[in-house]
Amino acid sequence: MENELYEFKVALLNTGYFKKQSGKEYVCTCPFCGKRKHCYVMFDLSNDTPLLYNCFRCNRSGIINKEFLEYFGLENMKIPKTKMLRKIDIANAISDSSKVVMFNVNNVRKIKLFKDYIKWRVGIEPDLDDLMKFQLITEPGMYAREYLGENYDDRWFETSIWFKLDNGNIHGRSLVDDEKRWIKFKSNRVRGVGTYSIKSQFDIETDINICIAEGIIDVIGLYYYNRLNDPCGNYVYIASLGKNYEVGIKNAITRGIFGDSVNIRIYKDSDVDNVWIDKEMCALFKSVSLYGNVIGHDYGVPMDQIDAKKIRKIK
């Protein structure tokens, strides 16, 4: 481990602002919402893992920076760069996207369209609460204009259903099942494909299972599959939007969902042979396991076409 980073971590612990919770997890007052005992920070003194924080009250998360330290009067402390920090390449979502109307409960036509499509794909009709958890956008034209700064005519969005991504961009699924099923929205304000998450609640007091799959409909299928087969389970759902499942793990790390009570479950498609995960990332979690659908290709299908089984344990 780099001496400079080790000394920085020890110096922060010696301030007394961080109280040990369990293992490598500490808690402190959140610099952003001021709530006590809700902001978790991971101090790993054995390797070059950066200092990652997550507040379960205001949902601010990331890597400790000058803004974080200013709250405690520690802004003059030098924050060392690390190999792990460069590898993670933090790209948090732009928070003001939440100010734009995404889901209009009065848009009856769009809501019916969404319900019918998801029922067709996974065999279960979602309720309004589920649709909002799935980050479906009933007003994609307004969102594109007011947040992404792109002036598209509303009619351009009509033949697709749209989802909000974790970086603030949007992703469209064509209602015509052809070779151009998914539409990547190009915005000058938000770069990159990003990842997708279902905004469902989870319990920080018990073991957390992070389910990472390739596509948006895959994780929606897993959401219902687990709700039917493990209704008391504690789950987080992330779509990597491609075969690089490691970006889903990076998503969890940047949100502060890591530690000795967090399990990673990677649900691979049947056409994926090998899945490799960086050992330093694996070390942040209780376990990392690979799953497959033994009766199908993926998970964006009706429930009777999913039988998810553990293939092997990566960690």
Secondary structure, 3 states (H helix, E strand, C coil): CCHHHHHHHHHHHHCCCCEEEECCEEEECCCCCCCCCCEEEECCCCCCCCCEEEECCCCCEEECCHHHHHCCCCCCCCCCCCHHHHHHCCCCCCHHHHHCCCCCCCCHHHHHHHHHHHHHHHCCCCCHHHHHHCCEECCHHHHHHHCCCCCCCHHHHCCEEEEECCCCCEEEEECCCCCCCEEECCCCCCCCCCCEEECCCCCCCCCEEEEEECCHHHHHHHHHHHHHHCCCCCEEEEECCCCCCHHHHHHHHHCCCCEEEEEEEEEECCCCCCCCCCHHHHCCEEEEEEEEECCCCCCCCCHHHCCEEEEEECC
